[in-house]
């Protein structure tokens, strides 16, 4: 029987005590690589001591919330509100549109479905910078129906370009193809209409895939930088990414304030992943074993 090894292909010592020591050292190394940067960010953000630019602290000096309060006063609060509005509305519309499109591509038989799917996937191959100027020009020519002006410098301009995304359509289409058609046929025999089948049968079965799409969609929208930079022309519409970026380039604020703003930007992503982790993992596992 061959000696046990690590995931890196290294040979483990034969003694039980020596193997335990090696495992502990490897675990500590992994924890240091992944948790040390996060810990220094949190420690510096809540440190009351003077921290020079480019430096961090391993232990908070005089624990305080002053850095977070200062960052909040410099626009982090308004940026957080704008980002939450954009994420909630944009992600909801994105999931709804993607689910409807995936249902049509997975269940409806019509000519050109393969071409349409290929065109949708082709949009994922285009860098964001390539479509930035065309998007700006299109938004600048679409009038707002009630307030006047164009979609530039508006919530609609920040949200609408995010609604159509190929990844959730691709994931949901593949997942819906694995659902037995007999379930829909039985529902139709019982007199169920198309939307009843979609909302009461298809969507509940797609919860793992919807969770996966929600995690990826949230991260995509939350981390948007180029689109808000083009659309938001007044500070009142700046998203949190724009606010944090502007604070990072400021020479007047200390390192602790900048890292406190970065911490506020990071926390929602971690919380969303922890809440949807169960659905996220189930969606990935289901998509890997079903053909």
N, C-alpha and C positions, 0 to 999 in steps of 0.2 A: 504494500500500500504506500502510495507516494506521500511525502510530507505535505501538510497543509501549507498554503501560501496566502498572501494577501491579494487584494484586488489589483495591485500594481505588479503582480508576478514575482514578488520577493519571497524567498524561502523563510518560513517561520522556524524558530528554534524548536528542538525536540522536547525540551523540558516544559512542563505545564507552567511553572513559575516564570520562566523566561518568556513564554508566549504571552502570558498575562501582562508582563512589563512592556513588551513590544506593542501590544494592542493599546494599552493605556497611553503610551507615547504617541502612537498614531492618532488616537482620538484627540489628545491635547493639541497636536499639530493642526488637525482639521479645525478644531474650535478656535485656535489662535488665528488661522488664516481667515475664517469667515466671521467670527464674532469680535475680534480685536478692532477692526475699523469701525464697526457699529458702536462698540463700547466707547471708543475715544470720541466719536461724534456726540453721543449722549452726554458723556462726561464734560466735554468742552462746552456744550450748549447750556448746561446747568451750572457752570463754574462761575463764581463771582470774581475770581482773580483775573488779572490782566493777561491775556493771551495774545502773543504777537501773531501777525499774519503768517500763515504757513505752518504754525505750530498747533499742537493738540495736547490735551492733558489726559493722563491715565486715571487720575482720581479728581473728582470735583473739588475745587478750592472755594470754600465758603458757599455751599449750595444755595442757589438763588434762582428765581424766575425772571430776573431783570432782563436777561437776554431775550427771552421769549416775549416779554411785554414790549420791549423796544422793537423787535421785529414785527409784532402785531401792529404797532403804531405806524410803522413805515409801509403798510399796505398788505401785510400777510393776511389779515383778517378779511379784507375785501377780496383779495385774490382767492382765498379759500372758498368764499361764498360763490364767486363766479365759477370756479372750477367745479364745485358741487352741482350748481345749476346745469352746467354744460354736460357733466357726466350723467346725471340722473335722466335728463331729457334725451340726450344723445344716445345713451346706452339703451334706454327703453325703445326708442324708435329703431335703433339698429337691430335689436333682437327681434322686434315685431316684423320688420321688413325682411330680415334674413330668414325667419321662420316661414313666412308666406312664400318667399321665393324658393326656398328649399323644398317646400311641399309641392310646389308646381313642378320643379325639376325632378323630384324623386317619384312622384305619383302620376303625373299627367303625361300622356303620350302625345307628342306633337312633333312636327318636322323641324329639325334644326336645334333640338335640345342639346346635342353634343357641342355644336358651334357656340351656342349661348354660354354653356358652362366653360368652354375654353376661353371665351372673351372675358368672362368674369374672373377667371384665374389669371389671365394675362395682366389684369390691373395690379395684381400683387407684385409683378416683376418691374413695375415702374417706380423709380425712386420718388420720394415725396418732393424733392427739389425740381423734378421735371415738370410736374403738374402745378407747381406753386403759382407761377405767373398766369397761366390760363385760368386757374381757380380764382385768383384775385380779379382778373378782368371780367369773368362771368358774374361774380358777386357784385362787382361795381356797376353792372348793367341791369340787375334785377331789382325792381322797386319794392319797397315795403308797402303792404296794402293799407295799413292804418296810420302809421307814424310819418310816412313820407321818407324821402331819401332812398338810399340803396341798402343792400344787406351788409355793406361794410360798416364796421363799428356798431354791430348789433349782435344780440344773442343768436338770432336766426343765422347770421353769417358764421358764427362760431360752431353751430350745431349741425346744420344741414349737410355740409360736406363730409361729416363723420357718419352719416346714416348708412350709406352704401359702402360695405366692406366685404371683400371676397372671402375672407377666412371663415366667418361664421356661416356663410352660405355653403361653403364647401364642407365644413364639419357637419352641419345639420342635414345636408343632402345625403351624405354617406350614412349617417345614423338612421335617417328615415327609411332608407332602402333596406335596412335590416329588419324593420318592423313587418310582421306577417300581413299580407294583403287580406287574409281571411278575416281579420278583425274588422276591417272597413266594410267588407262585403256583408258580414253579419249585421253590422250597424245599419247599412243601407236596407237590408231586408226588413229590419225593425222600423224603418221609416225615418232614419236620421238623415238630416241634410248635410251638405258639404262642410259648412262652418261648424256644425255640431260635431262632426267626426274630427275635424281639425283641432278644436279646442278641448274636447272631452276625451279623445282617444290618443291622437298623435302627440300633442304637446305634453300631457302627463308622462307618456312613455319616453319623451325626449329630455327629461329633467337632467340626467347626467351630462348630455351634450350641451344643454342650455347653460348649465353651470360652467362648463369649460369655456363656452363662448362669452359668458359674462365676465370671467376672469380676464381673458385676453382682451375683450372689448374695453373693460375698465382701464387696464394698463395702457392700451393704445390711446384712449381719449385723455386720460389723466396726464400722460407724459407728453401730450402735444405741445410743441413749441413753435414750429414754423407757421402753422395756420393761425394761432392767436397773434403771432407777431405781425402777420399781414393784415388781419381783419380788425383787431383791436387798435383803434387809433387814438383812444383816450384812456387815461389811467383807470377810469372807473370800470372799464371792461377787461382789464388785465387779469389773466388767469394766474394761478399760483406759480406756474413755471416761469412766467415772465417776471413776476415780482421777485422770486428767488434769484433769477439770473441778474436782475438789476441790482439786487443787494450784494451779490457776489462781486460785481464790478465796482461797488462803491468803496472808496478809500476812507470815508468818514466813520464807518461802522467797524466795530471790532470783530475778531474772528468768532467769538462766541455768538454774536447776533446773527452772523451769516449761517453758522451751523445750526442755530435754533430754527431759522427759516427752512433750512434743508431738512431738518427733522420733521417739521410740520408737513412738508411735501412728501416725505417717505412713509409716515405712519398710516395714512389711509390705504395705501397699496398693501401693506402688511396685514391690516385688519380685514380687508376684502378677501385676500387669499386665505386667511385663517377661517373666515366664515364659510367660504365656498370651497374649502379644500376637499371636503368629502365628495361633492359633486364633480369637482375638477378631476380628481383621481379616478372616480368611477367612469367618467366620460372618456378619459384617455385609455383606461383598461378595456372598456367595451369596444372602443374603436380599433383596438389592437387585436382583438380576438375574433371579431365578427367580420365576415367577408361580404 
